[in-house]
């Protein structure tokens, strides 16, 4: 029985980069966490310790910072594509690269009713994400772009039911036709190859659709809601060929105030942070083939 080296990759994880564009008196900020990952002919580094084909992770870090200036960080998808293409095209042992990005939102401070030109406050919004994979060269080149978000915290105080479920001797959960439904959504959507997009507009549209469907769809289960959210995104954007959603069910339980002689008619709840149901689903267009390479993670943050 032979023992061999399996798939491997390496890179520089979590480069915290802040770019200020100060071409005018009104500055712009982009705040990101960038992870770079290289794939290719690095067997000898593992098998014999020979580093001749290994581009140092520190070099990857320096490149990420340099491209933040020369290419720019906004939109993050264009930055990631430029960075991945550089590693594949300009570093000979590299045959594939993956760039994963988290973008943190800031909003301008309001002074005397006007947004300030160069002062911001971090917002409590979701984190925007992007994962770009570039693999191969010439006619064999494959490029994948996945947009996404995480920590989109949503809560609706009604319009959600859960009943008719399978029960056994250990089931104690009571059916309900009116409950709070809350989650901290993670969603990632894959674009058709070669798609030319206004990345910022697409992101804003998809994020808005996800939140709107969560709000307006009368839910019989979180599973049903996730499918409807994904379907709405694919119906609205032909360029999106697949969306994956992960949603913890953030449970809220009626708090027992009866022992104090106080009536509680679905008004006071205990927000129980764990354990929680974790519901995951994908919605896909059948005419597009799967793209497992697009989903091969590196840092685990995106």
Beta strands, then each sheet from edge to edge (+ up, - down):
strand 1: 10-21
strand 2: 28-40
strand 3: 94-104
strand 4: 106-111
strand 5: 114-122
strand 6: 127-135
strand 7: 142-156
strand 8: 181-191
strand 9: 240-249
strand 10: 252-254
strand 11: 269-271
strand 12: 277-284
sheet 1: 1+ 2- 3+ 6- 7+ 8- 9+ 12-
sheet 2: 4+ 5-
sheet 3: 10+ 11-
end
